[in-house]
Amino acid sequence: MAVAVDLQGPDKPMPYVEAAAPDFKVVLDQKNVLGSVFGYRAIPNGVFIDETGILRFRKFSGFDIRKPEMAAEAMRFVSGANSVGLEVSEAEASGDFFSRGLALYENGDIEGAKAVWRAGIEAEPDHWNMRKQLWAIEHPEKFYDGAVDYAWQKEQVEQGH
Amino acid sequence: MDPVEIGSKVPDVRLPLLNGDGDVGLADYAGKRLIVFAWASW
């Protein structure tokens, strides 16, 4: 199952899903519910859950199934293995800045939401979900006019934004 | 809510399908092994 973490709704992630045409379900997590459940503050993430609903593995920020070692581990897991050979990332609980900003955003107070998220980014500088969501709202042209401008994102980080 | 730890039960969370055609819960995969991949357009 894939989870599109995008508070702006289905329109932004949909083109990518249509292009990929996956044969598994894709859900939308506008409120970062799974971020709270699993404790992640950035993407891409991989979480393995066994047949009894037990969490067996998590990899936050950097999970890439195209990497041979991750694909191999995923195959081992679906084949029945519970031990995971990859390094397990530690979950970090997130503050509530994201949720408070989201509540304002959903009520139409965009400027209020942005202010809360800016404060949240100062308090939690490695909360990349919050930082990138703010960037995407303030600079949509860097995300949705063709390819995502990762060079621009790198500049923002270098400039401390 | 504290994050789920390795070895602990994952709560049943339901989320809407991206295409708007209903929703899906983690418990819907009971009896099966599930890989959840979180990504974003940004």
N, CA and C atoms of all chains as a GROMACS GRO file, in nm:
protein
  609
    1MET      N    1   0.086  -0.118   0.000
    1MET     CA    2   0.000   0.000   0.000
    1MET      C    3   0.090   0.124   0.000
    2ALA      N    4   0.058   0.221  -0.084
    2ALA     CA    5   0.133   0.347  -0.086
    2ALA      C    6   0.049   0.455  -0.019
    3VAL      N    7   0.116   0.547   0.047
    3VAL     CA    8   0.050   0.655   0.118
    3VAL      C    9   0.103   0.787   0.065
    4ALA      N   10   0.016   0.866   0.004
    4ALA     CA   11   0.056   0.998  -0.045
    4ALA      C   12   0.036   1.098   0.068
    5VAL      N   13   0.148   1.150   0.119
    5VAL     CA   14   0.142   1.245   0.231
    5VAL      C   15   0.139   1.384   0.170
    6ASP      N   16   0.019   1.437   0.150
    6ASP     CA   17   0.009   1.568   0.086
    6ASP      C   18  -0.115   1.640   0.138
    7LEU      N   19  -0.092   1.742   0.221
    7LEU     CA   20  -0.206   1.810   0.284
    7LEU      C   21  -0.288   1.890   0.184
    8GLN      N   22  -0.232   1.912   0.064
    8GLN     CA   23  -0.306   1.991  -0.034
    8GLN      C   24  -0.409   1.909  -0.110
    9GLY      N   25  -0.419   1.780  -0.081
    9GLY     CA   26  -0.524   1.701  -0.141
    9GLY      C   27  -0.476   1.611  -0.253
   10PRO      N   28  -0.569   1.542  -0.319
   10PRO     CA   29  -0.532   1.440  -0.417
   10PRO      C   30  -0.477   1.493  -0.549
   11ASP      N   31  -0.506   1.617  -0.582
   11ASP     CA   32  -0.467   1.667  -0.714
   11ASP      C   33  -0.316   1.667  -0.736
   12LYS      N   34  -0.238   1.693  -0.628
   12LYS     CA   35  -0.093   1.701  -0.644
   12LYS      C   36  -0.031   1.564  -0.667
   13PRO      N   37  -0.063   1.464  -0.585
   13PRO     CA   38   0.000   1.334  -0.607
   13PRO      C   39  -0.061   1.252  -0.721
   14MET      N   40  -0.182   1.282  -0.761
   14MET     CA   41  -0.252   1.196  -0.858
   14MET      C   42  -0.175   1.177  -0.989
   15PRO      N   43  -0.115   1.282  -1.048
   15PRO     CA   44  -0.043   1.259  -1.176
   15PRO      C   45   0.067   1.154  -1.163
   16TYR      N   46   0.133   1.150  -1.048
   16TYR     CA   47   0.241   1.052  -1.030
   16TYR      C   48   0.184   0.911  -1.023
   17VAL      N   49   0.071   0.897  -0.957
   17VAL     CA   50   0.008   0.765  -0.944
   17VAL      C   51  -0.044   0.718  -1.080
   18GLU      N   52  -0.103   0.810  -1.153
   18GLU     CA   53  -0.154   0.774  -1.286
   18GLU      C   54  -0.040   0.730  -1.377
   19ALA      N   55   0.074   0.796  -1.364
   19ALA     CA   56   0.189   0.761  -1.449
   19ALA      C   57   0.246   0.625  -1.409
   20ALA      N   58   0.246   0.597  -1.279
   20ALA     CA   59   0.305   0.472  -1.230
   20ALA      C   60   0.210   0.354  -1.247
   21ALA      N   61   0.080   0.380  -1.244
   21ALA     CA   62  -0.024   0.276  -1.257
   21ALA      C   63   0.005   0.156  -1.167
   22PRO      N   64   0.015   0.176  -1.035
   22PRO     CA   65   0.048   0.064  -0.946
   22PRO      C   66  -0.066  -0.036  -0.938
   23ASP      N   67  -0.030  -0.162  -0.904
   23ASP     CA   68  -0.133  -0.264  -0.888
   23ASP      C   69  -0.165  -0.284  -0.739
   24PHE      N   70  -0.132  -0.185  -0.657
   24PHE     CA   71  -0.168  -0.188  -0.515
   24PHE      C   72  -0.241  -0.057  -0.483
   25LYS      N   73  -0.304  -0.057  -0.365
   25LYS     CA   74  -0.385   0.059  -0.328
   25LYS      C   75  -0.298   0.179  -0.290
   26VAL      N   76  -0.346   0.298  -0.323
   26VAL     CA   77  -0.280   0.423  -0.285
   26VAL      C   78  -0.381   0.505  -0.206
   27VAL      N   79  -0.343   0.543  -0.085
   27VAL     CA   80  -0.432   0.624  -0.001
   27VAL      C   81  -0.372   0.763   0.015
   28LEU      N   82  -0.458   0.856   0.058
   28LEU     CA   83  -0.418   0.996   0.079
   28LEU      C   84  -0.416   1.023   0.229
   29ASP      N   85  -0.305   1.074   0.280
   29ASP     CA   86  -0.292   1.106   0.422
   29ASP      C   87  -0.266   1.255   0.436
   30GLN      N   88  -0.374   1.334   0.423
   30GLN     CA   89  -0.361   1.480   0.428
   30GLN      C   90  -0.321   1.530   0.566
   31LYS      N   91  -0.360   1.459   0.669
   31LYS     CA   92  -0.337   1.507   0.805
   31LYS      C   93  -0.216   1.441   0.869
   32ASN      N   94  -0.136   1.368   0.789
   32ASN     CA   95  -0.015   1.303   0.839
   32ASN      C   96  -0.046   1.212   0.958
   33VAL      N   97  -0.160   1.142   0.947
   33VAL     CA   98  -0.202   1.049   1.053
   33VAL      C   99  -0.098   0.940   1.074
   34LEU      N  100  -0.051   0.883   0.964
   34LEU     CA  101   0.047   0.775   0.979
   34LEU      C  102   0.181   0.828   1.029
   35GLY      N  103   0.209   0.957   1.004
   35GLY     CA  104   0.329   1.016   1.061
   35GLY      C  105   0.323   1.013   1.213
   36SER      N  106   0.206   1.038   1.269
   36SER     CA  107   0.187   1.030   1.414
   36SER      C  108   0.190   0.886   1.462
   37VAL      N  109   0.131   0.795   1.386
   37VAL     CA  110   0.127   0.654   1.426
   37VAL      C  111   0.268   0.595   1.431
   38PHE      N  112   0.344   0.621   1.326
   38PHE     CA  113   0.476   0.558   1.316
   38PHE      C  114   0.590   0.647   1.363
   39GLY      N  115   0.567   0.779   1.372
   39GLY     CA  116   0.670   0.868   1.424
   39GLY      C  117   0.762   0.925   1.319
   40TYR      N  118   0.722   0.925   1.192
   40TYR     CA  119   0.814   0.980   1.093
   40TYR      C  120   0.787   1.127   1.068
   41ARG      N  121   0.896   1.200   1.032
   41ARG     CA  122   0.887   1.343   1.006
   41ARG      C  123   0.943   1.379   0.869
   42ALA      N  124   0.970   1.280   0.787
   42ALA     CA  125   1.021   1.305   0.653
   42ALA      C  126   0.974   1.189   0.566
   43ILE      N  127   0.996   1.197   0.442
   43ILE     CA  128   0.965   1.089   0.348
   43ILE      C  129   1.083   1.075   0.254
   44PRO      N  130   1.098   0.963   0.185
   44PRO     CA  131   1.011   0.846   0.177
   44PRO      C  132   1.038   0.745   0.288
   45ASN      N  133   0.932   0.677   0.331
   45ASN     CA  134   0.941   0.582   0.441
   45ASN      C  135   0.883   0.447   0.403
   46GLY      N  136   0.940   0.342   0.462
   46GLY     CA  137   0.888   0.208   0.443
   46GLY      C  138   0.860   0.147   0.579
   47VAL      N  139   0.744   0.085   0.593
   47VAL     CA  140   0.704   0.020   0.718
   47VAL      C  141   0.654  -0.119   0.683
   48PHE      N  142   0.703  -0.219   0.757
   48PHE     CA  143   0.660  -0.358   0.732
   48PHE      C  144   0.574  -0.404   0.849
   49ILE      N  145   0.454  -0.454   0.819
   49ILE     CA  146   0.360  -0.500   0.921
   49ILE      C  147   0.327  -0.646   0.892
   50ASP      N  148   0.337  -0.732   0.995
   50ASP     CA  149   0.314  -0.874   0.968
   50ASP      C  150   0.165  -0.908   0.967
   51GLU      N  151   0.135  -1.035   0.947
   51GLU     CA  152  -0.004  -1.079   0.926
   51GLU      C  153  -0.090  -1.068   1.052
   52THR      N  154  -0.026  -1.047   1.168
   52THR     CA  155  -0.103  -1.029   1.291
   52THR      C  156  -0.112  -0.881   1.330
   53GLY      N  157  -0.064  -0.793   1.243
   53GLY     CA  158  -0.070  -0.649   1.270
   53GLY      C  159   0.045  -0.596   1.353
   54ILE      N  160   0.153  -0.670   1.366
   54ILE     CA  161   0.269  -0.628   1.444
   54ILE      C  162   0.368  -0.555   1.353
   55LEU      N  163   0.418  -0.441   1.401
   55LEU     CA  164   0.520  -0.366   1.328
   55LEU      C  165   0.652  -0.441   1.338
   56ARG      N  166   0.711  -0.476   1.224
   56ARG     CA  167   0.835  -0.554   1.223
   56ARG      C  168   0.955  -0.473   1.177
   57PHE      N  169   0.934  -0.368   1.101
   57PHE     CA  170   1.046  -0.293   1.046
   57PHE      C  171   0.999  -0.153   1.007
   58ARG      N  172   1.086  -0.056   1.021
   58ARG     CA  173   1.057   0.078   0.969
   58ARG      C  174   1.187   0.139   0.920
   59LYS      N  175   1.178   0.211   0.811
   59LYS     CA  176   1.292   0.286   0.758
   59LYS      C  177   1.239   0.423   0.721
   60PHE      N  178   1.287   0.525   0.794
   60PHE     CA  179   1.238   0.660   0.769
   60PHE      C  180   1.337   0.738   0.685
   61SER      N  181   1.284   0.815   0.592
   61SER     CA  182   1.363   0.908   0.511
   61SER      C  183   1.475   0.836   0.436
   62GLY      N  184   1.447   0.788   0.321
   62GLY     CA  185   1.548   0.719   0.244
   62GLY      C  186   1.509   0.578   0.205
   63PHE      N  187   1.386   0.538   0.238
   63PHE     CA  188   1.342   0.405   0.196
   63PHE      C  189   1.321   0.409   0.045
   64ASP      N  190   1.396   0.324  -0.026
   64ASP     CA  191   1.390   0.323  -0.171
   64ASP      C  192   1.390   0.179  -0.218
   65ILE      N  193   1.276   0.131  -0.264
   65ILE     CA  194   1.262  -0.009  -0.304
   65ILE      C  195   1.348  -0.040  -0.427
   66ARG      N  196   1.395   0.065  -0.494
   66ARG     CA  197   1.482   0.042  -0.611
   66ARG      C  198   1.621  -0.002  -0.568
   67LYS      N  199   1.658   0.022  -0.442
   67LYS     CA  200   1.788  -0.023  -0.393
   67LYS      C  201   1.781  -0.174  -0.372
   68PRO      N  202   1.879  -0.247  -0.425
   68PRO     CA  203   1.873  -0.394  -0.420
   68PRO      C  204   1.857  -0.449  -0.278
   69GLU      N  205   1.927  -0.387  -0.180
   69GLU     CA  206   1.920  -0.441  -0.044
   69GLU      C  207   1.781  -0.423   0.015
   70MET      N  208   1.714  -0.314  -0.021
   70MET     CA  209   1.579  -0.291   0.033
   70MET      C  210   1.478  -0.381  -0.038
   71ALA      N  211   1.495  -0.398  -0.169
   71ALA     CA  212   1.406  -0.487  -0.242
   71ALA      C  213   1.420  -0.630  -0.189
   72ALA      N  214   1.545  -0.670  -0.162
   72ALA     CA  215   1.570  -0.805  -0.111
   72ALA      C  216   1.506  -0.823   0.026
   73GLU      N  217   1.518  -0.721   0.111
   73GLU     CA  218   1.460  -0.730   0.246
   73GLU      C  219   1.308  -0.735   0.240
   74ALA      N  220   1.250  -0.658   0.146
   74ALA     CA  221   1.104  -0.661   0.130
   74ALA      C  222   1.059  -0.800   0.086
   75MET      N  223   1.134  -0.860  -0.005
   75MET     CA  224   1.099  -0.994  -0.052
   75MET      C  225   1.111  -1.096   0.061
   76ARG      N  226   1.218  -1.083   0.144
   76ARG     CA  227   1.233  -1.174   0.259
   76ARG      C  228   1.113  -1.159   0.351
   77PHE      N  229   1.073  -1.036   0.375
   77PHE     CA  230   0.962  -1.011   0.468
   77PHE      C  231   0.833  -1.074   0.417
   78VAL      N  232   0.798  -1.050   0.291
   78VAL     CA  233   0.672  -1.102   0.240
   78VAL      C  234   0.675  -1.254   0.229
   79SER      N  235   0.797  -1.310   0.229
   79SER     CA  236   0.811  -1.455   0.225
   79SER      C  237   0.800  -1.519   0.362
   80GLY      N  238   0.796  -1.436   0.467
   80GLY     CA  239   0.774  -1.490   0.600
   80GLY      C  240   0.879  -1.458   0.704
   81ALA      N  241   0.992  -1.399   0.667
   81ALA     CA  242   1.098  -1.368   0.764
   81ALA      C  243   1.057  -1.249   0.849
   82ASN      N  244   1.084  -1.253   0.980
   82ASN     CA  245   1.055  -1.140   1.066
   82ASN      C  246   1.180  -1.061   1.101
   83SER      N  247   1.296  -1.124   1.093
   83SER     CA  248   1.418  -1.050   1.122
   83SER      C  249   1.453  -0.967   1.000
   84VAL      N  250   1.504  -0.849   1.026
   84VAL     CA  251   1.534  -0.758   0.916
   84VAL      C  252   1.683  -0.726   0.919
   85GLY      N  253   1.748  -0.740   0.806
   85GLY     CA  254   1.892  -0.719   0.802
   85GLY      C  255   1.932  -0.575   0.787
   86LEU      N  256   1.836  -0.488   0.754
   86LEU     CA  257   1.870  -0.346   0.735
   86LEU      C  258   1.875  -0.276   0.869
   87GLU      N  259   1.946  -0.164   0.873
   87GLU     CA  260   1.950  -0.081   0.994
   87GLU      C  261   1.810  -0.027   1.020
   88VAL      N  262   1.765  -0.038   1.143
   88VAL     CA  263   1.632   0.009   1.180
   88VAL      C  264   1.643   0.152   1.229
   89SER      N  265   1.569   0.239   1.168
   89SER     CA  266   1.570   0.378   1.212
   89SER      C  267   1.491   0.393   1.341
   90GLU      N  268   1.535   0.480   1.426
   90GLU     CA  269   1.462   0.506   1.549
   90GLU      C  270   1.349   0.604   1.521
   91ALA      N  271   1.233   0.578   1.575
   91ALA     CA  272   1.120   0.669   1.558
   91ALA      C  273   1.141   0.791   1.647
   92GLU      N  274   1.104   0.904   1.600
   92GLU     CA  275   1.112   1.023   1.682
   92GLU      C  276   0.973   1.085   1.686
   93ALA      N  277   0.926   1.111   1.804
   93ALA     CA  278   0.794   1.172   1.817
   93ALA      C  279   0.799   1.315   1.767
   94SER      N  280   0.692   1.356   1.700
   94SER     CA  281   0.686   1.491   1.646
   94SER      C  282   0.603   1.579   1.736
   95GLY      N  283   0.634   1.706   1.742
   95GLY     CA  284   0.554   1.801   1.818
   95GLY      C  285   0.421   1.820   1.749
   96ASP      N  286   0.339   1.910   1.802
   96ASP     CA  287   0.207   1.924   1.743
   96ASP      C  288   0.198   2.045   1.651
   97PHE      N  289   0.312   2.105   1.614
   97PHE     CA  290   0.309   2.221   1.525
   97PHE      C  291   0.240   2.186   1.394
   98PHE      N  292   0.271   2.068   1.340
   98PHE     CA  293   0.212   2.031   1.212
   98PHE      C  294   0.061   2.026   1.223
   99SER      N  295   0.009   1.961   1.328
   99SER     CA  296  -0.136   1.948   1.344
   99SER      C  297  -0.203   2.082   1.365
  100ARG      N  298  -0.140   2.168   1.446
  100ARG     CA  299  -0.199   2.301   1.470
  100ARG      C  300  -0.202   2.382   1.341
  101GLY      N  301  -0.094   2.375   1.265
  101GLY     CA  302  -0.091   2.448   1.138
  101GLY      C  303  -0.194   2.392   1.041
  102LEU      N  304  -0.209   2.262   1.042
  102LEU     CA  305  -0.306   2.199   0.952
  102LEU      C  306  -0.447   2.243   0.985
  103ALA      N  307  -0.479   2.252   1.114
  103ALA     CA  308  -0.613   2.295   1.155
  103ALA      C  309  -0.641   2.437   1.103
  104LEU      N  310  -0.542   2.524   1.111
  104LEU     CA  311  -0.559   2.661   1.061
  104LEU      C  312  -0.576   2.659   0.909
  105TYR      N  313  -0.494   2.579   0.843
  105TYR     CA  314  -0.500   2.569   0.697
  105TYR      C  315  -0.639   2.524   0.652
  106GLU      N  316  -0.690   2.423   0.720
  106GLU     CA  317  -0.821   2.369   0.682
  106GLU      C  318  -0.933   2.469   0.708
  107ASN      N  319  -0.912   2.562   0.801
  107ASN     CA  320  -1.011   2.666   0.829
  107ASN      C  321  -0.991   2.789   0.742
  108GLY      N  322  -0.898   2.782   0.650
  108GLY     CA  323  -0.877   2.893   0.558
  108GLY      C  324  -0.777   2.996   0.604
  109ASP      N  325  -0.719   2.977   0.721
  109ASP     CA  326  -0.620   3.073   0.773
  109ASP      C  327  -0.483   3.029   0.727
  110ILE      N  328  -0.454   3.057   0.601
  110ILE     CA  329  -0.329   3.011   0.540
  110ILE      C  330  -0.209   3.079   0.604
  111GLU      N  331  -0.220   3.210   0.625
  111GLU     CA  332  -0.108   3.284   0.685
  111GLU      C  333  -0.082   3.236   0.827
  112GLY      N  334  -0.190   3.208   0.900
  112GLY     CA  335  -0.174   3.154   1.036
  112GLY      C  336  -0.107   3.018   1.034
  113ALA      N  337  -0.147   2.937   0.940
  113ALA     CA  338  -0.087   2.802   0.926
  113ALA      C  339   0.061   2.815   0.896
  114LYS      N  340   0.094   2.903   0.804
  114LYS     CA  341   0.236   2.918   0.766
  114LYS      C  342   0.318   2.967   0.885
  115ALA      N  343   0.261   3.056   0.964
  115ALA     CA  344   0.334   3.106   1.081
  115ALA      C  345   0.361   2.995   1.181
  116VAL      N  346   0.261   2.910   1.204
  116VAL     CA  347   0.279   2.798   1.298
  116VAL      C  348   0.384   2.701   1.245
  117TRP      N  349   0.378   2.673   1.116
  117TRP     CA  350   0.475   2.580   1.060
  117TRP      C  351   0.616   2.637   1.063
  118ARG      N  352   0.628   2.770   1.043
  118ARG     CA  353   0.762   2.829   1.051
  118ARG      C  354   0.818   2.814   1.193
  119ALA      N  355   0.732   2.835   1.291
  119ALA     CA  356   0.775   2.815   1.430
  119ALA      C  357   0.808   2.668   1.453
  120GLY      N  358   0.728   2.581   1.393
  120GLY     CA  359   0.752   2.437   1.408
  120GLY      C  360   0.884   2.394   1.348
  121ILE      N  361   0.920   2.454   1.236
  121ILE     CA  362   1.046   2.420   1.170
  121ILE      C  363   1.164   2.468   1.253
  122GLU      N  364   1.147   2.582   1.320
  122GLU     CA  365   1.254   2.629   1.411
  122GLU      C  366   1.270   2.534   1.528
  123ALA      N  367   1.157   2.486   1.579
  123ALA     CA  368   1.162   2.396   1.694
  123ALA      C  369   1.209   2.256   1.654
  124GLU      N  370   1.172   2.216   1.535
  124GLU     CA  371   1.206   2.081   1.487
  124GLU      C  372   1.266   2.093   1.347
  125PRO      N  373   1.390   2.135   1.337
  125PRO     CA  374   1.450   2.159   1.205
  125PRO      C  375   1.458   2.036   1.116
  126ASP      N  376   1.447   1.916   1.174
  126ASP     CA  377   1.453   1.798   1.088
  126ASP      C  378   1.314   1.743   1.056
  127HIS      N  379   1.213   1.825   1.080
  127HIS     CA  380   1.076   1.784   1.043
  127HIS      C  381   1.057   1.822   0.897
  128TRP      N  382   1.107   1.737   0.807
  128TRP     CA  383   1.109   1.770   0.665
  128TRP      C  384   0.970   1.770   0.602
  129ASN      N  385   0.878   1.689   0.657
  129ASN     CA  386   0.740   1.692   0.606
  129ASN      C  387   0.684   1.833   0.618
  130MET      N  388   0.703   1.892   0.736
  130MET     CA  389   0.647   2.025   0.762
  130MET      C  390   0.716   2.130   0.676
  131ARG      N  391   0.851   2.120   0.666
  131ARG     CA  392   0.928   2.217   0.589
  131ARG      C  393   0.889   2.213   0.441
  132LYS      N  394   0.881   2.094   0.387
  132LYS     CA  395   0.853   2.081   0.244
  132LYS      C  396   0.708   2.115   0.211
  133GLN      N  397   0.616   2.085   0.304
  133GLN     CA  398   0.478   2.123   0.281
  133GLN      C  399   0.467   2.276   0.275
  134LEU      N  400   0.540   2.344   0.363
  134LEU     CA  401   0.539   2.490   0.364
  134LEU      C  402   0.598   2.544   0.234
  135TRP      N  403   0.710   2.486   0.192
  135TRP     CA  404   0.770   2.529   0.065
  135TRP      C  405   0.673   2.511  -0.051
  136ALA      N  406   0.605   2.397  -0.053
  136ALA     CA  407   0.515   2.365  -0.164
  136ALA      C  408   0.398   2.464  -0.171
  137ILE      N  409   0.354   2.513  -0.054
  137ILE     CA  410   0.245   2.610  -0.051
  137ILE      C  411   0.295   2.749  -0.090
  138GLU      N  412   0.415   2.784  -0.042
  138GLU     CA  413   0.467   2.918  -0.069
  138GLU      C  414   0.528   2.929  -0.208
  139HIS      N  415   0.577   2.819  -0.262
  139HIS     CA  416   0.644   2.821  -0.393
  139HIS      C  417   0.594   2.705  -0.479
  140PRO      N  418   0.467   2.705  -0.516
  140PRO     CA  419   0.414   2.592  -0.593
  140PRO      C  420   0.484   2.573  -0.727
  141GLU      N  421   0.539   2.681  -0.780
  141GLU     CA  422   0.606   2.670  -0.910
  141GLU      C  423   0.732   2.582  -0.902
  142LYS      N  424   0.787   2.565  -0.781
  142LYS     CA  425   0.908   2.483  -0.762
  142LYS      C  426   0.873   2.335  -0.746
  143PHE      N  427   0.741   2.305  -0.744
  143PHE     CA  428   0.700   2.167  -0.720
  143PHE      C  429   0.608   2.113  -0.829
  144TYR      N  430   0.524   2.200  -0.883
  144TYR     CA  431   0.416   2.148  -0.966
  144TYR      C  432   0.418   2.196  -1.111
  145ASP      N  433   0.518   2.274  -1.148
  145ASP     CA  434   0.534   2.314  -1.288
  145ASP      C  435   0.640   2.226  -1.352
  146GLY      N  436   0.605   2.104  -1.383
  146GLY     CA  437   0.705   2.011  -1.437
  146GLY      C  438   0.773   1.938  -1.323
  147ALA      N  439   0.904   1.911  -1.338
  147ALA     CA  440   0.976   1.832  -1.237
  147ALA      C  441   0.997   1.914  -1.109
  148VAL      N  442   1.003   1.843  -0.996
  148VAL     CA  443   1.033   1.909  -0.868
  148VAL      C  444   1.174   1.966  -0.876
  149ASP      N  445   1.190   2.092  -0.832
  149ASP     CA  446   1.318   2.161  -0.840
  149ASP      C  447   1.400   2.133  -0.714
  150TYR      N  448   1.473   2.022  -0.715
  150TYR     CA  449   1.550   1.983  -0.596
  150TYR      C  450   1.671   2.074  -0.577
  151ALA      N  451   1.723   2.132  -0.684
  151ALA     CA  452   1.836   2.225  -0.671
  151ALA      C  453   1.790   2.347  -0.589
  152TRP      N  454   1.669   2.393  -0.615
  152TRP     CA  455   1.614   2.506  -0.539
  152TRP      C  456   1.600   2.469  -0.392
  153GLN      N  457   1.553   2.346  -0.365
  153GLN     CA  458   1.538   2.301  -0.227
  153GLN      C  459   1.673   2.300  -0.156
  154LYS      N  460   1.775   2.255  -0.228
  154LYS     CA  461   1.909   2.250  -0.168
  154LYS      C  462   1.955   2.393  -0.133
  155GLU      N  463   1.926   2.487  -0.223
  155GLU     CA  464   1.961   2.628  -0.196
  155GLU      C  465   1.890   2.677  -0.071
  156GLN      N  466   1.761   2.640  -0.057
  156GLN     CA  467   1.686   2.685   0.060
  156GLN      C  468   1.750   2.635   0.189
  157VAL      N  469   1.793   2.509   0.185
  157VAL     CA  470   1.856   2.452   0.303
  157VAL      C  471   1.987   2.524   0.333
  158GLU      N  472   2.065   2.552   0.229
  158GLU     CA  473   2.194   2.620   0.246
  158GLU      C  474   2.173   2.760   0.300
  159GLN      N  475   2.060   2.822   0.263
  159GLN     CA  476   2.032   2.957   0.309
  159GLN      C  477   1.958   2.959   0.443
  160GLY      N  478   1.933   2.839   0.494
  160GLY     CA  479   1.870   2.831   0.627
  160GLY      C  480   1.720   2.850   0.628
  161HIS      N  481   1.654   2.825   0.512
  161HIS     CA  482   1.507   2.842   0.505
  161HIS      C  483   1.433   2.714   0.534
  162MET      N  484  -0.020   1.082   2.123
  162MET     CA  485  -0.003   0.938   2.097
  162MET      C  486   0.145   0.907   2.072
  163ASP      N  487   0.198   0.810   2.145
  163ASP     CA  488   0.336   0.769   2.122
  163ASP      C  489   0.342   0.684   1.995
  164PRO      N  490   0.449   0.699   1.916
  164PRO     CA  491   0.461   0.616   1.796
  164PRO      C  492   0.467   0.468   1.831
  165VAL      N  493   0.422   0.386   1.737
  165VAL     CA  494   0.427   0.242   1.755
  165VAL      C  495   0.571   0.195   1.754
  166GLU      N  496   0.604   0.108   1.845
  166GLU     CA  497   0.739   0.055   1.852
  166GLU      C  498   0.747  -0.077   1.775
  167ILE      N  499   0.866  -0.111   1.731
  167ILE     CA  500   0.888  -0.241   1.667
  167ILE      C  501   0.845  -0.350   1.764
  168GLY      N  502   0.765  -0.446   1.713
  168GLY     CA  503   0.717  -0.553   1.797
  168GLY      C  504   0.580  -0.528   1.857
  169SER      N  505   0.527  -0.409   1.837
  169SER     CA  506   0.396  -0.373   1.891
  169SER      C  507   0.290  -0.374   1.782
  170LYS      N  508   0.165  -0.383   1.827
  170LYS     CA  509   0.054  -0.388   1.733
  170LYS      C  510   0.029  -0.249   1.675
  171VAL      N  511   0.006  -0.245   1.546
  171VAL     CA  512  -0.024  -0.119   1.479
  171VAL      C  513  -0.174  -0.091   1.492
  172PRO      N  514  -0.214   0.030   1.531
  172PRO     CA  515  -0.358   0.059   1.543
  172PRO      C  516  -0.426   0.056   1.406
  173ASP      N  517  -0.556   0.029   1.408
  173ASP     CA  518  -0.630   0.028   1.282
  173ASP      C  519  -0.660   0.171   1.241
  174VAL      N  520  -0.594   0.216   1.139
  174VAL     CA  521  -0.613   0.351   1.086
  174VAL      C  522  -0.678   0.337   0.948
  175ARG      N  523  -0.780   0.416   0.921
  175ARG     CA  524  -0.844   0.414   0.789
  175ARG      C  525  -0.813   0.545   0.718
  176LEU      N  526  -0.778   0.533   0.592
  176LEU     CA  527  -0.748   0.651   0.512
  176LEU      C  528  -0.823   0.643   0.380
  177PRO      N  529  -0.857   0.758   0.320
  177PRO     CA  530  -0.930   0.754   0.193
  177PRO      C  531  -0.841   0.713   0.078
  178LEU      N  532  -0.895   0.640  -0.016
  178LEU     CA  533  -0.822   0.609  -0.137
  178LEU      C  534  -0.797   0.738  -0.215
  179LEU      N  535  -0.682   0.747  -0.276
  179LEU     CA  536  -0.646   0.868  -0.349
  179LEU      C  537  -0.746   0.898  -0.460
  180ASN      N  538  -0.802   0.794  -0.521
  180ASN     CA  539  -0.896   0.816  -0.632
  180ASN      C  540  -1.036   0.848  -0.584
  181GLY      N  541  -1.054   0.857  -0.451
  181GLY     CA  542  -1.184   0.895  -0.396
  181GLY      C  543  -1.285   0.783  -0.388
  182ASP      N  544  -1.242   0.660  -0.420
  182ASP     CA  545  -1.334   0.548  -0.429
  182ASP      C  546  -1.337   0.467  -0.300
  183GLY      N  547  -1.370   0.533  -0.189
  183GLY     CA  548  -1.378   0.463  -0.062
  183GLY      C  549  -1.256   0.482   0.024
  184ASP      N  550  -1.239   0.395   0.123
  184ASP     CA  551  -1.123   0.405   0.210
  184ASP      C  552  -1.064   0.267   0.238
  185VAL      N  553  -0.948   0.268   0.301
  185VAL     CA  554  -0.876   0.144   0.331
  185VAL      C  555  -0.823   0.154   0.474
  186GLY      N  556  -0.831   0.043   0.548
  186GLY     CA  557  -0.776   0.041   0.682
  186GLY      C  558  -0.662  -0.058   0.690
  187LEU      N  559  -0.568  -0.032   0.783
  187LEU     CA  560  -0.456  -0.125   0.800
  187LEU      C  561  -0.508  -0.263   0.839
  188ALA      N  562  -0.621  -0.268   0.914
  188ALA     CA  563  -0.677  -0.396   0.956
  188ALA      C  564  -0.735  -0.475   0.839
  189ASP      N  565  -0.758  -0.409   0.727
  189ASP     CA  566  -0.810  -0.479   0.608
  189ASP      C  567  -0.710  -0.582   0.557
  190TYR      N  568  -0.584  -0.566   0.601
  190TYR     CA  569  -0.479  -0.656   0.555
  190TYR      C  570  -0.449  -0.766   0.658
  191ALA      N  571  -0.537  -0.784   0.754
  191ALA     CA  572  -0.518  -0.890   0.853
  191ALA      C  573  -0.502  -1.024   0.784
  192GLY      N  574  -0.402  -1.101   0.830
  192GLY     CA  575  -0.376  -1.229   0.767
  192GLY      C  576  -0.277  -1.219   0.653
  193LYS      N  577  -0.239  -1.097   0.617
  193LYS     CA  578  -0.143  -1.076   0.508
  193LYS      C  579  -0.030  -0.989   0.560
  194ARG      N  580   0.085  -1.000   0.496
  194ARG     CA  581   0.197  -0.914   0.529
  194ARG      C  582   0.183  -0.786   0.446
  195LEU      N  583   0.210  -0.672   0.508
  195LEU     CA  584   0.186  -0.544   0.443
  195LEU      C  585   0.311  -0.459   0.445
  196ILE      N  586   0.343  -0.404   0.329
  196ILE     CA  587   0.448  -0.303   0.321
  196ILE      C  588   0.379  -0.171   0.292
  197VAL      N  589   0.400  -0.073   0.377
  197VAL     CA  590   0.343   0.061   0.360
  197VAL      C  591   0.455   0.154   0.316
  198PHE      N  592   0.433   0.219   0.206
  198PHE     CA  593   0.533   0.310   0.151
  198PHE      C  594   0.476   0.452   0.152
  199ALA      N  595   0.536   0.540   0.231
  199ALA     CA  596   0.489   0.679   0.240
  199ALA      C  597   0.575   0.767   0.152
  200TRP      N  598   0.509   0.845   0.068
  200TRP     CA  599   0.580   0.932  -0.028
  200TRP      C  600   0.501   1.062  -0.040
  201ALA      N  601   0.549   1.152  -0.124
  201ALA     CA  602   0.477   1.278  -0.145
  201ALA      C  603   0.510   1.335  -0.282
  202SER      N  604   0.423   1.425  -0.328
  202SER     CA  605   0.445   1.490  -0.457
  202SER      C  606   0.555   1.594  -0.448
  203TRP      N  607   0.589   1.629  -0.325
  203TRP     CA  608   0.691   1.733  -0.307
  203TRP      C  609   0.822   1.670  -0.264
   0.00000   0.00000   0.00000
